[in-house]
């Protein structure tokens, strides 16, 4: 039987921040993620839905979390058929026609960006 992991949608969610859940001194993104990972074993990373992360960003996520922690990473909006603001695409892709070639390039960059999580054993279920 599989384990059920419980977490939240992001470690910077406004409601979570407003709740006072984070202790004093955990006001930056790094501190919040480190604290979050001591309380939950998984998080949905929703920011990639809005803009592609870099491999450097996801490598830092992996470095800031313990072994066994998982990131369920939301797919970029272009990959799910949702409307996409041009600003949500890398600068070199803005202005291109929304076609299979653009989707393939965004998919390639998305997969490349998640590679540090996979190598660290922290990539969970894509959502």
Secondary structure as UniProt FT lines:
FT   HELIX           14..18
FT   TURN            19..20
FT   TURN            24..25
FT   HELIX           29..39
FT   STRAND          42..45
FT   HELIX           47..50
FT   HELIX           55..63
FT   TURN            67..68
FT   STRAND          70..73
FT   HELIX           77..80
FT   HELIX           86..88
FT   HELIX           91..93
FT   TURN            94..95
FT   HELIX           100..119
FT   TURN            120..121
//
